[in-house]
Amino acid sequence: MRMPAIQSRIQFIAVLLAFAASSLAAQNPPGLAAVGVDSMSAFVVLVRGDTLGIERFIQTPDRLVGELTLRGQPRLVYDIVLDGPGHTRYMTLNVHAPGASPQTPPVQRLLLRPAGDSVAVDVASGGAPPRTQRVGMIPDAVLVIGNAFATLELAVDRARSMGGDSVQVPVFLATGGQQVMTGVRLVSADSAVMEIGGVEIHFTSRNGRVTHIAVPAQLVVATRVDGLAASRLAIDRPDYSAPEGAPYTAQEVRVPTPNGDTLAGTLTLPEPRSGRVAGVITISGSGPQERDEALPIVPGYRPFRQIADTLGRRGVAVLRLDDRGYGASTGNFTTATTADLASDVRAALAWLRARPEMDPARIFLLGHSEGAVIAPMIAADDPGLAGIVLLSGPSWTGRRTLEYQIRYGVEQDSTIAPAVRATTIAARIAALDTTAAQQNWLRYYVTLDPLQAAARTRVPVLIIQGGTDRQVPAEQAEELAAALRRNGEGDVTLRLLPGRNHLLLPDPDGHPARYGELRVRQLGADVLGPIVEWIVSRGAKG
């Protein structure tokens, strides 16, 4: 689930985490070939001292061309043509598969053209002709790319051009199709603070160039490197292969969908096999995500890889996929609703059932967060599923969940004076309504009631919920279980894990803004054990 008017995966920090780039190393960006590497700059992005990503860019007064590569995430090449400080004439955005070579064509190309209160988005993927959608936008918003800090700097440039020490700057997030008003405080000529989604980003400059960026709440810092050193920076490719000695193989696969897109993923198959095997399809939370559901702000958090590995060692196959329009998958995520994403999972289910290695009667769905909304939507119409696993899944309507997140975020924000919190909450809920009228996913999601699908689901269900979840409060797990049991389904298991947050990691507080401070960053036996034992016991040959 996403934060209202921001984006992404129901995590307050997700607005800071976009994805990116193509190769500027060893070659100059398109359109600026004459500039040379001496004019190239880069931000090296660190979390707790570990390299999270690299953003390379070349900037002139009327153009910003660059890349950002986050560990394990797709790469995006961006080219922004400007008509003044932060005023975008158009932006091109090429999405490359994680770890793809510089010569590999992008899996998706986008052209964004702002005009008044909307932006036209031309999307081309999989070699198909471009398709044009129009997305609502605050007039003259600054087009940015999440954690591409050079693009976020454009909002600071706009703020300085507006005058005053504290201004509100409209921002449109190209990677998510959402918009938000950001507050920018100009502390001095060389210092500025941007507040976006309740999280502060600190910019430090020297001689008019940003040299250091910090996101204190996330323990994220970005340091500038210039010239030849910037062109030579590199980051590891994501690894989806099976660990050495694992009793399963990991195959790169492509799943076709009815609308002509192709979902890229990894299928782990136990080896050796005696006959057909049971299988699981993982379904990620909201926002565009790659197949492991990695969260760069929490290095090492790859829950679906852990689940696939654990199940593979117990003889169960797992199919995990990049979301449409993300990673190596084609399609357009920006315009997709929860129902559209459910249709992609149905296509994956049909594809997996048709595999000769699989027993079609022993296929499970496992969803996290919004994925735990999608799984019952599919199970309600498909009693042939062997069961579904719901991790951190909501029972409340989308509107109620998002309003809870707004209130919690404001009430926990020490920078917002108690006297103005009520008006701040009201303003952010109003912004939610404005955005819902313009954005496909949010318009659909605010009206979505997970209990409707739960009332029609008649397959075995396992619910796992963290006791300190501040995105989907734990009380919702009981409501979800009760709705499933009322329809006559007797096989409903609920596991409430004290001291576990929305990511199902140990966390006594659970505040999403402090995920970057988590010391344990992988699922423990208290999460993996119940999942695996439940699936293995119900997926045994009968």
SEKOLLO-719480 format. One line per field, with one value per residue (C-alpha): residue number from 1; x, y, z. Coordinates in nm, 2 decimals. Layout:
N
pos <- NUM,...
c1 <- X,...
c2 <- Y,...
c3 <- Z,...
//
This chain:
542
pos <- 1,2,3,4,5,6,7,8,9,10,11,12,13,14,15,16,17,18,19,20,21,22,23,24,25,26,27,28,29,30,31,32,33,34,35,36,37,38,39,40,41,42,43,44,45,46,47,48,49,50,51,52,53,54,55,56,57,58,59,60,61,62,63,64,65,66,67,68,69,70,71,72,73,74,75,76,77,78,79,80,81,82,83,84,85,86,87,88,89,90,91,92,93,94,95,96,97,98,99,100,101,102,103,104,105,106,107,108,109,110,111,112,113,114,115,116,117,118,119,120,121,122,123,124,125,126,127,128,129,130,131,132,133,134,135,136,137,138,139,140,141,142,143,144,145,146,147,148,149,150,151,152,153,154,155,156,157,158,159,160,161,162,163,164,165,166,167,168,169,170,171,172,173,174,175,176,177,178,179,180,181,182,183,184,185,186,187,188,189,190,191,192,193,194,195,196,197,198,199,200,201,202,203,204,205,206,207,208,209,210,211,212,213,214,215,216,217,218,219,220,221,222,223,224,225,226,227,228,229,230,231,232,233,234,235,236,237,238,239,240,241,242,243,244,245,246,247,248,249,250,251,252,253,254,255,256,257,258,259,260,261,262,263,264,265,266,267,268,269,270,271,272,273,274,275,276,277,278,279,280,281,282,283,284,285,286,287,288,289,290,291,292,293,294,295,296,297,298,299,300,301,302,303,304,305,306,307,308,309,310,311,312,313,314,315,316,317,318,319,320,321,322,323,324,325,326,327,328,329,330,331,332,333,334,335,336,337,338,339,340,341,342,343,344,345,346,347,348,349,350,351,352,353,354,355,356,357,358,359,360,361,362,363,364,365,366,367,368,369,370,371,372,373,374,375,376,377,378,379,380,381,382,383,384,385,386,387,388,389,390,391,392,393,394,395,396,397,398,399,400,401,402,403,404,405,406,407,408,409,410,411,412,413,414,415,416,417,418,419,420,421,422,423,424,425,426,427,428,429,430,431,432,433,434,435,436,437,438,439,440,441,442,443,444,445,446,447,448,449,450,451,452,453,454,455,456,457,458,459,460,461,462,463,464,465,466,467,468,469,470,471,472,473,474,475,476,477,478,479,480,481,482,483,484,485,486,487,488,489,490,491,492,493,494,495,496,497,498,499,500,501,502,503,504,505,506,507,508,509,510,511,512,513,514,515,516,517,518,519,520,521,522,523,524,525,526,527,528,529,530,531,532,533,534,535,536,537,538,539,540,541,542
c1 <- 0.00,0.12,0.13,-0.14,-0.02,0.33,0.39,0.51,0.48,0.29,0.63,0.67,1.03,0.94,0.91,1.28,1.35,1.31,1.50,1.73,1.95,2.16,2.53,2.70,3.03,3.26,3.03,2.86,2.49,2.28,2.26,2.56,2.83,3.05,3.06,3.30,3.36,3.54,3.20,3.04,2.93,2.80,2.63,2.75,2.45,2.52,2.31,2.50,2.82,2.72,2.69,2.32,2.35,2.53,2.38,2.58,2.47,2.57,2.39,2.37,2.14,1.88,1.93,1.99,2.10,2.19,2.15,2.09,2.16,2.03,2.15,1.92,1.69,1.63,1.84,1.68,1.84,1.68,1.70,1.53,1.50,1.43,1.28,1.42,1.48,1.29,1.05,1.04,0.97,0.99,1.15,1.26,1.30,1.45,1.41,1.67,1.66,1.87,2.23,2.17,2.48,2.49,2.42,2.10,1.79,1.56,1.26,1.05,1.08,0.87,0.83,0.66,0.53,0.37,0.09,-0.12,-0.29,-0.17,0.12,0.11,0.30,0.41,0.50,0.67,0.77,0.86,0.91,0.54,0.44,0.41,0.08,-0.02,-0.19,-0.27,-0.21,-0.33,-0.07,-0.04,0.02,0.39,0.50,0.87,0.93,1.16,1.27,1.25,1.60,1.77,1.90,2.01,1.65,1.53,1.78,1.56,1.29,1.54,1.64,1.27,1.23,1.53,1.38,1.04,1.20,1.14,1.29,1.02,0.81,0.58,0.69,0.47,0.65,0.55,0.72,0.78,0.86,0.52,0.29,0.21,0.23,0.29,0.35,0.70,0.81,1.16,1.34,1.63,1.85,2.13,2.29,2.46,2.20,1.84,1.60,1.33,1.03,0.86,0.62,0.71,1.08,1.35,1.63,1.92,2.12,2.46,2.62,2.95,2.99,2.64,2.68,2.53,2.81,2.63,2.28,2.15,1.83,1.88,1.58,1.69,2.07,2.11,2.38,2.50,2.84,2.93,3.22,3.32,3.51,3.68,3.62,3.25,3.25,3.43,3.20,3.02,2.78,2.72,2.46,2.16,2.19,1.89,2.08,2.05,2.31,2.60,2.50,2.13,1.90,1.71,1.78,1.69,1.56,1.52,1.16,0.92,0.55,0.31,0.00,-0.33,-0.26,0.06,0.31,0.58,0.66,1.02,1.11,1.29,1.14,1.32,1.26,1.37,1.64,1.62,1.24,1.02,0.71,0.53,0.59,0.39,0.45,0.41,0.37,0.48,0.29,0.47,0.34,0.24,0.47,0.69,0.90,1.15,1.10,1.28,1.07,1.41,1.40,1.72,1.68,1.72,2.03,1.99,1.61,1.50,1.21,1.09,1.44,1.45,1.11,1.20,1.53,1.36,1.08,1.32,1.50,1.17,1.09,0.85,0.89,0.86,0.78,0.87,0.83,0.92,0.61,0.48,0.68,0.96,1.28,1.30,0.92,0.74,0.42,0.31,0.30,0.21,-0.15,-0.20,-0.47,-0.47,-0.72,-0.47,-0.19,-0.43,-0.47,-0.10,-0.09,-0.37,-0.16,0.13,-0.09,-0.21,0.15,0.28,0.00,0.08,0.45,0.52,0.71,0.42,0.12,-0.16,-0.37,-0.09,-0.03,-0.03,-0.03,0.18,0.12,0.27,0.09,-0.10,-0.01,-0.21,-0.51,-0.45,-0.43,-0.79,-0.91,-0.78,-0.87,-1.23,-1.28,-1.04,-1.12,-0.86,-0.58,-0.42,-0.41,-0.30,-0.06,-0.12,0.17,0.08,-0.25,-0.52,-0.88,-0.97,-1.08,-0.80,-0.93,-0.93,-0.58,-0.44,-0.61,-0.47,-0.12,-0.17,-0.27,0.01,0.27,0.16,0.12,0.47,0.64,0.81,0.87,0.49,0.37,0.08,-0.14,-0.13,-0.15,-0.52,-0.51,-0.21,-0.40,-0.70,-0.48,-0.32,-0.65,-0.77,-0.46,-0.54,-0.88,-0.74,-0.48,-0.74,-0.94,-0.64,-0.44,-0.56,-0.42,-0.53,-0.88,-0.93,-0.76,-0.95,-1.27,-1.12,-1.26,-1.05,-1.33,-1.54,-1.29,-1.23,-1.60,-1.59,-1.26,-1.29,-0.94,-0.70,-0.55,-0.25,-0.23,0.09,0.09,0.35,0.24,0.42,0.30,0.23,0.12,-0.14,-0.22,-0.23,-0.60,-0.68,-0.55,-0.83,-1.09,-0.95,-0.95,-1.30,-1.43,-1.27,-1.41,-1.76,-1.79,-1.75,-1.38,-1.25,-0.89,-0.78,-0.46,-0.35,0.00,0.05,0.42,0.49,0.77,0.76,0.69,0.52,0.83,0.80,1.14,1.22,1.12,0.98,0.86,0.75,0.77,0.84,1.05,1.30,1.33,1.68,1.79,1.69,1.97,1.81,1.73,1.63,1.32,1.37,1.27,0.96,0.84,0.99,0.90,0.52,0.51,0.71,0.55,0.20,0.27,0.45,0.18,-0.10,0.11,0.20,0.09,-0.25
c2 <- 0.00,0.35,0.66,0.91,1.16,1.03,0.68,0.34,0.06,0.20,0.30,0.67,0.65,0.50,0.84,0.87,0.55,0.54,0.34,0.38,0.42,0.31,0.34,0.67,0.50,0.47,0.68,1.02,1.06,1.11,1.47,1.58,1.38,1.68,1.77,1.48,1.30,1.59,1.76,1.44,1.43,1.15,1.11,0.80,0.70,0.52,0.36,0.31,0.34,0.06,0.16,0.17,0.33,0.56,0.85,0.99,1.31,1.60,1.93,2.25,2.55,2.40,2.02,1.74,1.40,1.12,0.77,0.63,0.26,0.13,-0.21,-0.48,-0.23,-0.15,0.12,0.43,0.68,1.02,1.33,1.64,1.95,2.27,2.61,2.77,2.66,2.34,2.41,2.10,2.11,1.73,1.43,1.10,0.80,0.46,0.16,-0.11,-0.45,-0.48,-0.57,-0.54,-0.44,-0.08,-0.22,-0.40,-0.21,-0.08,-0.28,0.04,0.39,0.69,1.04,1.28,1.62,1.85,2.07,2.27,2.04,1.71,1.53,1.33,1.00,0.81,0.45,0.20,-0.14,-0.48,-0.33,-0.22,0.12,0.39,0.43,0.77,0.82,1.15,1.18,1.46,1.69,2.01,2.28,2.35,2.08,1.99,1.65,1.44,1.07,0.97,0.90,1.05,1.33,1.55,1.56,1.64,1.93,2.08,2.14,2.33,2.53,2.62,2.71,2.95,3.11,3.17,3.39,3.36,3.14,2.88,2.78,2.50,2.34,2.10,1.79,1.51,1.17,1.03,0.68,0.65,0.89,1.07,1.43,1.60,1.95,1.96,2.21,2.37,2.58,2.78,2.79,2.98,3.03,2.70,2.50,2.39,2.14,1.96,1.79,1.53,1.28,1.37,1.30,1.57,1.58,1.81,1.97,2.13,2.33,2.49,2.75,2.68,2.30,2.05,1.85,1.65,1.52,1.36,1.19,1.17,0.96,0.69,0.71,0.78,1.02,1.10,1.25,1.42,1.30,1.49,1.42,1.10,0.94,0.98,0.80,0.49,0.42,0.09,-0.12,-0.49,-0.66,-0.82,-1.19,-1.41,-1.74,-2.03,-2.03,-2.27,-2.62,-2.55,-2.85,-2.65,-2.46,-2.10,-2.04,-1.70,-1.71,-1.49,-1.50,-1.35,-1.16,-1.12,-0.75,-0.83,-0.75,-0.99,-1.05,-1.14,-1.35,-1.64,-1.99,-2.21,-2.58,-2.85,-3.10,-3.39,-3.43,-3.74,-3.64,-3.31,-3.06,-2.80,-2.44,-2.08,-1.75,-1.45,-1.11,-0.79,-0.49,-0.17,0.04,-0.09,-0.37,-0.63,-1.00,-1.02,-0.73,-0.58,-0.25,-0.06,0.15,-0.18,-0.35,-0.72,-0.72,-0.96,-1.15,-1.33,-1.46,-1.59,-1.75,-1.91,-2.05,-2.20,-2.36,-2.48,-2.67,-2.84,-2.95,-2.66,-2.45,-2.07,-1.82,-1.46,-1.18,-0.82,-0.61,-0.49,-0.21,-0.26,-0.46,-0.67,-0.68,-0.48,-0.28,0.04,0.04,0.40,0.35,0.01,-0.05,-0.33,-0.51,-0.49,-0.63,-0.91,-0.99,-1.02,-1.28,-1.47,-1.49,-1.62,-1.87,-2.01,-2.02,-2.21,-2.46,-2.54,-2.62,-3.00,-2.99,-2.85,-3.02,-2.77,-2.88,-2.78,-2.41,-2.14,-1.76,-1.57,-1.19,-0.92,-0.59,-0.50,-0.85,-0.98,-0.79,-0.93,-1.30,-1.32,-1.13,-1.42,-1.70,-1.58,-1.69,-1.98,-2.25,-2.47,-2.30,-2.51,-2.21,-1.85,-1.69,-1.33,-1.13,-0.79,-0.78,-0.52,-0.57,-0.20,-0.02,0.16,0.50,0.40,0.26,0.56,0.80,0.60,0.64,1.01,1.06,0.84,1.01,1.36,1.26,1.10,1.39,1.61,1.88,1.95,2.15,1.99,2.30,2.26,1.88,1.87,2.11,1.93,1.60,1.76,1.92,1.59,1.40,1.67,1.61,1.24,1.32,1.55,1.29,1.01,1.20,1.20,0.88,0.54,0.33,0.56,0.61,0.24,0.17,0.41,0.22,-0.13,-0.33,-0.64,-0.81,-0.84,-1.09,-1.25,-1.33,-1.53,-1.71,-2.08,-2.21,-2.26,-1.93,-1.85,-1.49,-1.36,-1.02,-0.82,-0.68,-0.34,-0.29,0.09,0.06,-0.21,-0.22,-0.56,-0.54,-0.59,-0.95,-1.06,-0.89,-1.06,-1.40,-1.35,-1.26,-1.57,-1.80,-1.65,-1.78,-2.14,-2.18,-2.37,-2.38,-2.03,-2.00,-1.67,-1.60,-1.27,-1.20,-0.96,-0.71,-0.74,-0.45,-0.43,-0.58,-0.86,-0.76,-0.72,-0.37,-0.26,0.07,-0.01,0.35,0.32,0.64,0.45,0.14,0.25,0.20,-0.16,-0.39,-0.72,-0.70,-1.05,-1.26,-1.48,-1.84,-1.71,-1.59,-1.84,-2.15,-2.10,-2.02,-2.32,-2.57,-2.45,-2.48,-2.81,-2.97,-2.86,-2.91,-3.27,-3.53,-3.65
c3 <- 0.00,-0.07,0.13,0.01,-0.25,-0.22,-0.35,-0.30,-0.05,0.25,0.39,0.47,0.34,0.00,-0.16,-0.12,-0.29,-0.67,-0.91,-1.20,-1.46,-1.76,-1.81,-1.82,-1.72,-2.02,-2.23,-2.22,-2.18,-2.50,-2.62,-2.41,-2.57,-2.63,-2.26,-2.16,-1.84,-1.68,-1.64,-1.50,-1.13,-0.91,-0.58,-0.39,-0.17,0.16,0.43,0.76,0.56,0.31,-0.06,-0.15,-0.50,-0.74,-0.93,-1.22,-1.39,-1.61,-1.56,-1.76,-1.70,-1.93,-1.90,-1.65,-1.78,-1.56,-1.40,-1.07,-0.99,-0.66,-0.54,-0.68,-0.85,-1.21,-1.38,-1.53,-1.77,-1.74,-1.96,-1.83,-2.05,-1.85,-1.91,-1.60,-1.24,-1.18,-1.48,-1.69,-2.06,-2.09,-1.94,-2.09,-1.88,-1.99,-1.75,-1.77,-1.61,-1.29,-1.38,-1.76,-1.96,-2.10,-2.45,-2.35,-2.47,-2.20,-2.10,-2.10,-2.24,-2.11,-2.23,-1.98,-2.12,-1.86,-1.97,-1.72,-1.47,-1.62,-1.77,-2.09,-2.05,-2.36,-2.26,-2.49,-2.38,-2.53,-2.87,-2.89,-3.02,-2.75,-2.56,-2.43,-2.09,-1.93,-1.55,-1.33,-1.19,-0.98,-1.24,-1.30,-1.06,-1.06,-1.22,-1.00,-0.97,-0.61,-0.48,-0.78,-0.57,-0.86,-0.97,-0.61,-0.62,-0.90,-0.63,-0.42,-0.72,-0.77,-0.41,-0.43,-0.74,-0.56,-0.29,0.09,0.35,0.36,0.05,-0.07,-0.40,-0.60,-0.70,-0.94,-0.89,-1.24,-1.11,-0.93,-1.11,-0.78,-0.67,-0.34,-0.20,-0.05,0.21,0.15,0.41,0.28,0.59,0.42,0.08,0.12,0.31,0.25,0.41,0.21,0.39,0.18,0.32,0.68,0.61,0.59,0.33,0.41,0.12,0.17,-0.11,-0.19,-0.47,-0.59,-0.62,-0.38,-0.22,0.05,0.11,0.43,0.53,0.90,0.98,0.74,0.81,0.44,0.31,-0.04,-0.12,-0.44,-0.66,-0.98,-1.30,-1.41,-1.06,-1.11,-1.45,-1.30,-1.01,-1.02,-0.82,-0.80,-1.02,-0.84,-0.79,-0.83,-0.87,-0.63,-0.35,-0.40,-0.30,-0.27,-0.34,-0.61,-0.94,-1.01,-1.37,-1.53,-1.68,-1.87,-1.81,-2.08,-1.97,-2.16,-2.23,-2.41,-2.14,-2.02,-1.65,-1.58,-1.28,-1.12,-1.08,-0.81,-0.86,-0.62,-0.74,-0.76,-0.81,-0.80,-0.99,-0.98,-0.70,-0.51,-0.58,-0.45,-0.63,-0.43,-0.46,-0.36,-0.17,-0.33,-0.55,-0.83,-0.69,-0.81,-0.75,-0.41,-0.27,-0.17,0.03,-0.04,0.28,0.47,0.32,0.30,0.32,0.05,0.20,-0.11,-0.18,0.18,0.15,-0.19,-0.05,0.26,0.07,-0.20,0.07,0.16,-0.19,-0.29,-0.60,-0.59,-0.87,-0.78,-1.04,-1.11,-1.11,-1.45,-1.60,-1.34,-1.33,-1.64,-1.68,-1.95,-1.92,-1.75,-1.37,-1.34,-1.46,-1.30,-1.03,-0.77,-1.00,-1.29,-1.07,-0.97,-1.34,-1.37,-1.08,-1.25,-1.56,-1.36,-1.19,-1.52,-1.65,-1.35,-1.35,-1.71,-1.63,-1.65,-1.32,-1.13,-0.97,-1.06,-0.76,-0.52,-0.60,-0.32,-0.33,-0.08,-0.06,0.15,0.23,-0.08,-0.21,0.08,-0.06,-0.41,-0.30,-0.16,-0.47,-0.68,-0.43,-0.41,-0.77,-0.78,-0.52,-0.69,-0.51,-0.24,0.00,0.05,0.29,0.39,0.54,0.70,0.52,0.59,0.67,0.65,0.34,0.15,0.26,0.63,0.61,0.44,0.68,0.97,0.81,0.77,1.13,1.27,1.06,1.17,1.54,1.55,1.37,1.64,1.38,1.36,1.65,1.84,1.79,1.41,1.38,1.34,1.05,0.90,0.91,0.74,0.47,0.40,0.38,0.14,-0.07,-0.06,-0.21,-0.48,-0.58,-0.58,-0.84,-1.07,-1.01,-1.12,-0.84,-0.56,-0.71,-0.71,-0.38,-0.16,-0.23,-0.20,0.09,0.15,0.35,0.04,-0.12,0.22,0.25,-0.07,-0.01,0.06,0.05,0.35,0.48,0.69,0.83,0.98,1.14,1.33,1.67,1.62,1.26,1.22,0.86,0.90,1.28,1.43,1.52,1.15,1.15,1.38,1.17,0.86,1.02,1.15,0.80,0.65,0.92,0.88,0.52,0.65,0.58,0.88,0.79,0.89,1.09,1.26,1.39,1.57,1.62,1.90,1.84,1.46,1.23,0.89,0.73,0.99,1.13,1.50,1.59,1.93,1.78,1.43,1.29,0.92,0.92,1.13,0.92,0.82,1.19,1.21,1.32,1.21,0.84,0.75,0.83,1.13,1.21,1.38,1.04,0.80,1.02,1.03,0.66,0.55,0.78,0.69,0.31,0.33,0.54,0.30,-0.01,0.06,-0.20,-0.10
//
